[in-house]
Amino acid sequence: MASDERDETYSEFYDCVNMQPRELEEWLETEKSRSVGDSDSGESTGHRSGRRIVEIKRTKKDDLTDGQWDHMEKVIGYVHRHLSQRPDGDVKDTDWRYSLMNWGHDPLKDD
């Protein structure tokens, strides 16, 4: 990935992931966090992603690995797709919101 592409990915990732590392860690400890998503190995894809997001946000930009850059792009895609499927009404206590939060984005911060 070229330097300008990385700059764009980095910026977009930080736009999409609006939860701070500690906030996301605390969320991932809740039952609500564990109650959503596909789970073939006991931990959902989103929950596992949340743990990686915390790690990425605590890594200096210059120290990010290729795998972390790839995951950042995956997060961006997931958040954009999921936001376009927002259900009608109050989303505070919905699986839709909980799934997004596992991926580091709390849609209520946008409201």
C-alpha positions as CSV (number, residue, x, y, z in Angstrom):
1,M,0.0,0.0,0.0
2,A,1.4,3.4,-1.0
3,S,2.0,6.1,1.5
4,D,-0.9,8.3,0.4
5,E,-3.2,5.2,0.5
6,R,-2.1,4.5,4.0
7,D,-2.7,8.2,5.0
8,E,-6.2,7.9,3.6
9,T,-6.9,4.6,5.3
10,Y,-5.5,5.9,8.6
11,S,-7.8,9.0,8.5
12,E,-10.9,7.0,7.5
13,F,-10.2,4.4,10.2
14,Y,-10.1,7.1,12.8
15,D,-13.3,8.6,11.4
16,C,-15.1,5.2,11.6
17,V,-13.7,4.1,15.0
18,N,-15.2,6.7,17.3
19,M,-14.7,4.7,20.5
20,Q,-11.5,5.2,22.6
21,P,-9.4,2.0,23.4
22,R,-10.4,1.9,27.1
23,E,-14.1,2.5,26.2
24,L,-14.0,-0.3,23.6
25,E,-12.3,-2.6,26.1
26,E,-14.9,-2.0,28.7
27,W,-17.7,-2.6,26.1
28,L,-16.1,-5.9,25.0
29,E,-16.3,-7.1,28.6
30,T,-20.2,-6.8,28.6
31,E,-22.7,-9.5,27.9
32,K,-24.4,-7.3,25.3
33,S,-21.1,-7.3,23.4
34,R,-20.9,-11.0,23.5
35,S,-24.6,-11.5,22.5
36,V,-24.2,-10.4,18.9
37,G,-22.5,-11.6,15.7
38,D,-21.5,-14.8,14.1
39,S,-19.7,-17.2,16.4
40,D,-18.2,-20.5,15.3
41,S,-15.3,-20.6,17.8
42,G,-17.0,-19.1,20.9
43,E,-16.0,-15.5,20.0
44,S,-17.8,-13.5,17.3
45,T,-15.9,-12.0,14.4
46,G,-16.9,-8.5,15.6
47,H,-15.7,-9.2,19.2
48,R,-12.4,-10.5,17.9
49,S,-12.2,-7.4,15.6
50,G,-12.8,-5.1,18.6
51,R,-9.8,-6.6,20.4
52,R,-7.6,-6.0,17.3
53,I,-8.9,-2.4,17.0
54,V,-7.8,-1.7,20.6
55,E,-4.3,-3.0,19.7
56,I,-4.2,-0.9,16.5
57,K,-5.3,2.3,18.2
58,R,-2.5,1.8,20.8
59,T,0.1,1.3,18.0
60,K,2.0,4.2,16.5
61,K,1.2,4.8,12.9
62,D,4.8,4.1,11.8
63,D,4.7,0.8,13.7
64,L,1.5,-0.7,12.2
65,T,2.0,-4.0,10.5
66,D,0.6,-5.0,7.0
67,G,-2.0,-7.2,8.8
68,Q,-3.1,-4.2,10.9
69,W,-3.4,-2.0,7.8
70,D,-5.5,-4.8,6.2
71,H,-7.7,-5.0,9.3
72,M,-8.2,-1.2,9.3
73,E,-9.6,-1.5,5.8
74,K,-11.9,-4.3,6.8
75,V,-13.2,-2.2,9.7
76,I,-13.9,0.8,7.4
77,G,-15.8,-1.5,5.0
78,Y,-17.8,-3.1,7.8
79,V,-18.8,0.2,9.5
80,H,-19.8,1.8,6.2
81,R,-21.9,-1.2,5.2
82,H,-23.5,-1.6,8.6
83,L,-24.4,2.2,8.9
84,S,-26.2,2.0,5.6
85,Q,-28.5,-0.6,7.1
86,R,-29.6,1.5,10.1
87,P,-33.0,0.3,11.3
88,D,-35.9,2.7,11.9
89,G,-36.6,4.1,15.4
90,D,-34.6,4.1,18.6
91,V,-31.4,2.0,18.1
92,K,-30.0,2.4,21.6
93,D,-30.7,-1.2,22.7
94,T,-30.4,-3.0,19.3
95,D,-28.2,-5.8,18.0
96,W,-27.4,-3.4,15.1
97,R,-25.8,-0.9,17.5
98,Y,-24.1,-3.6,19.6
99,S,-22.5,-5.1,16.4
100,L,-21.2,-1.7,15.4
101,M,-19.8,-1.1,18.8
102,N,-17.9,-4.4,18.7
103,W,-16.2,-2.9,15.6
104,G,-15.4,0.3,17.5
105,H,-18.2,2.5,16.3
106,D,-21.0,3.8,18.5
107,P,-23.7,5.2,16.2
108,L,-25.2,7.2,19.1
109,K,-22.2,9.4,19.1
110,D,-23.2,10.5,15.6
111,D,-26.7,11.6,16.7
